[in-house]
Amino acid sequence: MPDRPRAVVVNTTPIIALSLVGHLDLLQQLYGEVIIPPAVEIEVLAGGPAAVGVAELRRAPWIRVVALSDPGRADLLVDLDRGEAEVIALAQEMRADLVIVDERLARLYAKRLHLTLTGTLGVIIKAKERGLIVAVKPLIDELRRNGIRIGPRLTAEALRQSGES
């Protein structure tokens, strides 16, 4: 049964990473509807119709695009790319229960703003805890083979948290 938080706001990298391993649906299974700001939609679609995540995004009616009521709020986060800035700003506006973002600087901003956050690996670990996937390690290996950078310490911690170390 998915958690039904008020709002879960997702950045580009988790959408692409989960699409790479054929598990974008984990977001729906865990959270029901998820929200992305327009800049994230633009970033996912920017690679063209054959890019990873494009078809998956188009087939996911449970991913809802929500514009910021105050786009200037994202402009204040000048150190972040536009997608990350809109994710953080939208999460603040909506008082989101969860932000799913992987990039280090965006995570730092989210923590400073007291937003609850997780990343792609956190989603995968939670999916294992809920019995939605059998193991975390094969997905981490596949992410790495497909160019997603996951450091050895983060890998070890994810495996430890999932009971696979």
CORVEN-V477024 format. One line per field, one symbol per residue. phi: phi as a letter, one per 20 degrees, with the letter a starting at -180 (. if undefined). A space follows every 10 residues. Layout:
BEGIN
phi = ???
END
This chain:
BEGIN
phi = .ffcfgbcdd efgffffffg dmcgfgfffe cmfcccegff gffffffnge ffnfffffed feedeceffc gfffffeffd ffffffffff ffgelgfbdd bdfgfffffg ffemefcbcg ffffffffge mecebegfff gfgffeneec fffffgffff femde
END
